[in-house]
Amino acid sequence: SALRALEKLGYPAVIKPTLGSWGRLVAPLKDPQTARAILEDRVFMGALYQTFYLQEYVEKEMNRDIRSFVVGDRVVAAIYRVAAEGELRTNTALGGRAEPCPVTAEIEELSLRAAKAVGGDGVYGIDILAGPNGMMVNEVNHTVEFHTTVPVTGIDIPGMIIDYVLERVK
């Protein structure tokens, strides 16, 4: 059924696990042969890795994406995540680098709408792609890391999360 879905979606595409981090098991599917090979491997990886989603490949502007950080009802920071040379994935765990990104009105609106779509009240990392058709949300992460963001932005995200939690338990 995944191959049929890819026929409708078209190539290139991307396969991603529904659970995971750091870009692990995210792979480009350039053509039906590549897709078959990767899907065959997933069969032997256990039930957890047999649940995945397929998405259209979006050519990223300047080989980067945007990660915004939502705490409660505020977008508190954003970074560009620039992929390492020759790499599709922008994750800093894979050699990508973080750069400061201004929180524009468009980033703020997209981020807050995405957070609201999954429950709204919490801490989220929103991954945004800027492609030929404008900005679009690629992922909403409910567990988000910020070890590269704090040094790049100077924003105390951990402190903001603590303040948010303390305010909620009052």
For each residue, the residues with C-beta under 8 A, 3 or more apart:
1: 4 5
2: 5 6 35 39 52 54
3: 6 7 32 35 36 39
4: 1 7 8
5: 1 2 8 9 54
6: 2 3 9 10 11 13 29 32 35 54
7: 3 4 10
8: 4 5
9: 5 6 13 54 55 56
10: 6 7 13 56
11: 6 29 30 31 32 35 57
12: 28 29 30 31 57
13: 6 9 10 28 29 35 54 55 56 57
14: 26 27 28 29 54 55 56 57 88
15: 25 26 27 29 35 38 39 52 53 54
16: 20 25 26 52 53 54 55
17: 20 24 25 26 48 49 51 52
18: 51 52 53
19: 48 51
20: 16 17 24 25 26
21: 24 93 143 145
22: 91 93 94
23: 26 89 90 91 93 94
24: 17 20 21
25: 15 16 17 20 49 52
26: 14 15 16 17 20 23 88 89
27: 14 15 38
28: 12 13 14 34 57 88
29: 6 11 12 13 14 15 34 35 38 54 57
30: 11 12 34
31: 11 12 34 35
32: 3 6 11 35 36
33: 36 37
34: 28 29 30 31 37 38
35: 2 3 6 11 13 15 29 31 32 38 39
36: 3 32 33 39 40
37: 33 34 40 41
38: 15 27 29 34 35 41 42
39: 2 3 15 35 36 42 43
40: 36 37 43 44
41: 37 38 44 45
42: 38 39 45 49 50 52
43: 39 40 50
44: 40 41
45: 41 42 48 49 50
46: 49 50
47: 50 51
48: 17 19 45 51
49: 17 25 42 45 46 52
50: 42 43 45 46 47
51: 17 18 19 47 48
52: 2 15 16 17 18 25 42 49
53: 15 16 18
54: 2 5 6 9 13 14 15 16 29
55: 9 13 14 16 138
56: 9 10 13 14
57: 11 12 13 14 28 29
58: 129 131 136 138
59: 131 132
60: 63 64 65 83 90 129 130 131
61: 64 130 131
62: 82
63: 60 82 83 90
64: 60 61 80 81 82 83 90 99
65: 60 80 81 90 127 128 129 130 138
66: 78 79 80 81 101 107 127 128 129 130 135
67: 78 79 81 125 126 127 128 144 149
68: 75 77 78 101 103 107 108 110 111 125 126 128
69: 75 76 77 78 123 124 125 126 144 146 149 157
70: 73 74 75 76 111 112 115 122 123 124 125 126
71: 74 76 123 157 160 161 164
72: 121 122 123 164
73: 70 112 120 121
74: 70 71
75: 68 69 70 78 103 107 108 111 112
76: 69 70 71 155 157 160
77: 68 69 103 146 149 153 155 157
78: 66 67 68 69 75 101 102 103 107 111 153
79: 66 67 98 99 100 101 148 149 152 153
80: 64 65 66 98 99 100 101
81: 64 65 66 67 90 91 92 96 97 98
82: 62 63 64 90 96 97 98 99
83: 60 63 64 87 88 89 90 96
84: 87 94 95 96 97
85:
86:
87: 83 84 90 94 95 96
88: 14 26 28 83
89: 23 26 83 94 96
90: 23 60 63 64 65 81 82 83 87 96
91: 22 23 81 94 96
92: 81 95 96 97 98 148
93: 21 22 23 96
94: 22 23 84 87 89 91
95: 84 87 92
96: 81 82 83 84 87 89 90 91 92 93
97: 81 82 84 92 148
98: 79 80 81 82 92 148 149 152
99: 64 79 80 82 152
100: 79 80 152 153
101: 66 68 78 79 80 107
102: 78 107
103: 68 75 77 78 107 108
104: 107 108
105: 108 109
106: 109 110 135
107: 66 68 75 78 101 102 103 104 110 111 128 135
108: 68 75 103 104 105 111 112
109: 105 106 112 113
110: 68 106 107 113 114 126 128 135 136 137
111: 68 70 75 78 107 108 114 115 124 126 128 137
112: 70 73 75 108 109 115 116
113: 109 110 116 117 137
114: 110 111 117 118 124 126 137 140
115: 70 111 112 118 119 120 122 124 126 140
116: 112 113 119 120
117: 113 114 120 140
118: 114 115 124 140 142
119: 115 116 122
120: 73 115 116 117
121: 72 73
122: 70 72 115 119 142
123: 69 70 71 72 142 144 161 164
124: 69 70 111 114 115 118 140 141 142 144
125: 67 68 69 70 139 140 141 144 145 146
126: 67 68 69 70 110 111 114 115 137 139 140 141
127: 65 66 67 137 138 139 140 141
128: 65 66 67 68 107 110 111 135 136 137 138
129: 58 60 65 66 135 136 138
130: 60 61 65 66 134 135
131: 58 59 60 61 134 135 136
132: 59
133: 136
134: 130 131
135: 66 106 107 110 128 129 130 131
136: 58 110 128 129 131 133
137: 110 111 113 114 126 127 128 140
138: 55 58 65 127 128 129
139: 125 126 127
140: 114 115 117 118 124 125 126 127 137
141: 124 125 126 127 144
142: 118 122 123 124
143: 21
144: 67 69 123 124 125 141
145: 21 125 148
146: 69 77 125 149 150 157 158
147: 150
148: 79 92 97 98 145 151 152
149: 67 69 77 79 98 146 152 153 155 157
150: 146 147 153 154 155 156 157 158
151: 148 154
152: 79 98 99 100 148 149
153: 77 78 79 100 149 150
154: 150 151
155: 76 77 149 150 160
156: 150 159 160
157: 69 71 76 77 146 149 150 160 161
158: 146 150 161 162
159: 156 162 163
160: 71 76 155 156 157 163 164
161: 71 123 157 158 164 165
162: 158 159 165 166
163: 159 160 166 167
164: 71 72 123 160 161 167 168
165: 161 162 168 169
166: 162 163 169 170
167: 163 164 170
168: 164 165
169: 165 166
170: 166 167
